[in-house]
Amino acid sequence: MSDPGRQRIARAIAREPLTPSDLAARSGMTLPQVSRHLARLRQAGLVPAAVRTTN
């Protein structure tokens, strides 16, 4: 996990659950960049895939 952007995302979601849009806004990355980083983190088993439901 040598990419600084990926490290920032991992630290941010370790503190609190955030949506990809929240991560993009906080990190200054685009949503596609955040999505790619999250995919890599999921592949490495470092973050679970989260499912949001509405009641």
FENZIPE-V644208 format. One record per run of one state. SS is the DSSP state (helix for helix, strand for strand, loop for the rest). FROM is the first residue (numbers start at 1). TO is the last residue. If there is no record, write none. Layout:
# FENZIPE-V644208
{{SS & FROM & TO} {SS & FROM & TO}}
This chain:
# FENZIPE-V644208
{{loop & 1 & 3} {helix & 4 & 15} {loop & 16 & 19} {helix & 20 & 27} {loop & 28 & 30} {helix & 31 & 43} {loop & 44 & 55}}
